[in-house]
Amino acid sequence: MCGRYALTQSPSAYADWFGVDAIKTEALEPNYNVAPTDPVYAVAEYDDERQLGVFRWGLLPWFSKDRRQAARHINARIETVAQKASFKDSFATKRCLIPADGFYEWERLGEDKGKLPHFIHADDDGPIAFAGLWATWKDPETEEKVRTCTILTGPPDATVKPLHDRMPVILEPALWDGWLDLDLQDPDQVHKLLAGRKAVPLAEHAVSTLVNSVKNNLPELIEPLRG
């Protein structure tokens, strides 16, 4: 799964990286410890242009009765996303790229030794693009419209495998246009696109257990653990 990540750059920095036509948001505060239901950036095609906006992390399909489902829908498994009622419509018509500077996974240290967090990032330290889905949900009580998103997960690559049995699906730039293409709606063709992705070179290092608490949001969270 992917339960925490870092999102620390400006909207314009991510917009430049992802070839965005329009920024539809004010800047978020740098977040070194993004947690479920936090506001995050996402890139999607809308009104015939590539836009960067803010979404809540945790997808709420249109039929959700309240916001409580969001925390259970932060990830969508690549193997079942096209069949799950909560995700299948978005998989066909509302795909997005979710920028990140890196993400965290926890290494099991053995019996009674707890877990050690690791920060995983692009080996060139550039942003990475999670394959995401988005949806718009209308609060039945307030009629507020809320945009939400989820991150696809799949089997781990060689870097993540020693730490966890799942990881975010990361897309290389060559697949961004296809992933965001609103004309591509056949689930089999979308899966074919994902199956053709190449591994994005990643690096990782152990970090402080300060990241374990969502209350901590410091640049030190992504720094290599010393000692």
C-alpha positions in Angstrom: 0.0 0.0 0.0 0.9 3.7 0.1 -0.1 5.4 3.3 2.3 8.3 3.6 4.3 10.4 1.2 6.0 13.8 0.8 4.7 16.7 -1.3 6.9 19.8 -0.7 7.3 21.8 -3.9 5.3 24.7 -5.3 2.4 24.2 -7.7 4.4 25.9 -10.4 7.3 23.5 -9.9 5.0 20.5 -10.4 3.2 22.2 -13.2 6.4 22.6 -15.1 7.4 19.0 -14.5 4.1 17.6 -15.7 3.6 20.0 -18.6 0.5 21.5 -17.1 -1.6 24.1 -19.1 -3.4 25.7 -16.1 -2.9 25.8 -12.3 -6.3 25.7 -10.6 -5.2 26.1 -7.0 -3.4 28.2 -4.5 -0.2 26.7 -3.0 -0.4 24.1 -0.3 2.0 24.2 2.6 5.0 21.9 2.1 4.0 18.5 3.6 6.7 16.0 4.5 4.2 13.6 6.0 1.1 13.5 3.8 -1.5 11.3 5.4 -4.9 10.0 4.3 -7.6 12.7 3.7 -5.0 15.4 3.5 -5.3 17.9 0.6 -2.8 17.0 -2.2 -2.1 18.0 -5.8 -3.2 16.0 -8.8 -2.9 16.5 -12.6 -5.8 15.7 -14.8 -7.3 16.5 -18.2 -10.3 18.7 -17.9 -12.0 21.2 -20.4 -9.4 20.2 -23.0 -6.4 21.2 -21.0 -4.0 19.6 -18.5 -4.8 21.1 -15.1 -3.2 20.9 -11.7 -5.6 21.1 -8.8 -6.1 20.1 -5.2 -7.9 16.9 -4.2 -8.5 15.2 -0.9 -6.6 11.9 -0.6 -9.1 9.1 -0.2 -11.6 8.6 -3.1 -15.3 9.1 -2.5 -17.4 7.7 -5.3 -20.6 9.5 -6.2 -22.7 7.0 -4.2 -20.9 7.5 -0.9 -23.3 8.4 1.9 -20.7 10.3 3.9 -17.0 11.2 4.1 -16.0 8.2 6.2 -15.2 6.0 3.2 -12.4 8.3 2.2 -9.8 6.8 4.6 -10.6 3.3 3.3 -10.1 4.3 -0.3 -6.6 5.9 -0.3 -5.3 3.0 -2.5 -6.8 1.0 -5.3 -5.2 -2.4 -6.2 -4.2 -2.6 -9.9 -5.4 -6.2 -10.0 -9.0 -5.4 -9.1 -9.5 -1.7 -9.8 -11.6 -2.3 -13.0 -14.1 -4.5 -11.1 -14.5 -2.6 -7.8 -17.7 -0.5 -7.7 -15.9 2.3 -5.9 -13.2 2.6 -8.6 -14.3 1.2 -11.9 -15.9 4.4 -13.3 -12.9 6.5 -12.4 -10.5 3.9 -13.9 -12.3 4.4 -17.2 -12.9 8.1 -17.3 -11.2 10.0 -14.4 -7.5 9.1 -14.3 -4.9 11.5 -12.9 -1.2 11.8 -12.0 -0.4 12.4 -8.4 2.9 14.2 -7.8 5.2 13.2 -5.0 8.7 13.8 -3.9 8.9 10.3 -2.5 6.9 7.9 -0.2 7.4 5.9 3.0 7.4 2.2 3.7 8.1 0.4 6.9 10.6 -2.4 7.2 9.8 -5.2 9.7 12.8 -5.7 11.9 11.8 -9.0 13.4 9.9 -10.2 16.4 9.5 -7.5 19.1 11.8 -5.1 17.3 9.1 -3.0 15.6 9.4 -1.3 12.2 11.9 1.1 10.6 10.6 3.7 8.2 12.3 4.2 4.8 12.0 7.1 2.4 11.8 6.0 -1.3 12.3 8.5 -4.0 13.5 8.9 -7.6 17.2 8.2 -7.9 17.7 11.6 -9.6 15.6 13.3 -6.8 13.0 14.6 -9.2 9.3 14.3 -8.6 7.6 11.0 -9.3 4.1 10.4 -10.8 1.7 8.1 -9.0 -1.0 6.6 -11.2 -4.2 8.0 -9.6 -7.9 8.1 -10.0 -10.2 11.0 -9.1 -13.9 11.6 -8.4 -16.3 14.4 -7.5 -18.6 13.8 -4.5 -21.5 15.9 -3.3 -22.0 16.1 0.4 -25.8 15.3 0.9 -26.0 17.5 3.9 -24.2 20.6 2.8 -24.2 20.1 -1.0 -20.5 20.9 -1.0 -18.7 19.3 -4.0 -15.5 17.6 -3.0 -12.8 16.4 -5.3 -11.0 13.2 -4.1 -8.3 10.9 -5.4 -6.7 7.5 -4.8 -3.3 6.0 -5.6 -3.0 2.7 -7.6 -0.8 0.1 -6.0 0.8 -3.0 -7.4 3.6 -5.5 -6.8 6.9 -4.0 -5.6 10.0 -3.4 -7.6 13.5 -4.5 -6.6 14.0 -1.5 -4.4 10.8 -1.8 -2.4 10.4 -5.6 -2.3 12.7 -6.0 0.8 10.5 -3.5 2.6 6.9 -4.2 1.6 4.8 -6.4 -0.7 3.0 -3.5 -2.3 4.0 -0.1 -3.7 2.4 2.8 -5.6 2.2 2.4 -9.4 4.7 4.9 -10.7 4.4 6.1 -14.3 7.3 7.2 -16.5 6.8 10.4 -18.6 6.3 8.4 -21.8 3.0 7.1 -20.4 1.5 10.3 -19.0 -0.3 11.3 -22.1 -1.9 7.9 -22.5 -2.9 7.7 -18.8 -4.6 11.1 -19.0 -6.2 10.5 -22.4 -10.0 10.8 -21.9 -10.7 8.8 -25.1 -9.0 5.8 -23.6 -11.9 4.2 -21.7 -11.7 0.5 -22.3 -10.4 -1.2 -19.1 -8.5 -3.8 -21.0 -6.6 -1.1 -23.0 -5.9 0.8 -19.8 -4.5 -2.3 -18.2 -2.4 -2.9 -21.4 -1.0 0.6 -21.0 -0.1 -0.1 -17.4 1.4 -3.5 -18.3 3.8 -1.7 -20.7 5.3 0.6 -18.1 9.0 0.6 -17.3 10.4 0.7 -13.8 11.3 4.2 -12.7 14.8 4.0 -11.0 14.3 4.5 -7.3 16.6 4.9 -4.3 15.8 4.5 -0.6 17.2 5.2 2.9 16.1 4.7 6.4 14.6 7.7 8.2 13.6 8.7 11.7 10.6 7.2 13.4 9.3 10.7 13.8 7.4 10.1 10.6 5.2 7.5 12.4 3.2 10.4 13.9 1.1 12.4 11.4 1.6 15.4 13.7 5.2 15.6 12.6 5.8 17.6 9.5 9.5 18.5 9.2 12.1 18.4 6.5 14.1 16.1 8.8 11.6 13.4 8.1 13.1 12.6 4.7 16.7 12.9 5.8 18.8 9.7 6.1 18.8 8.2 9.5 22.1 8.8 11.3 23.8 6.4 13.7 
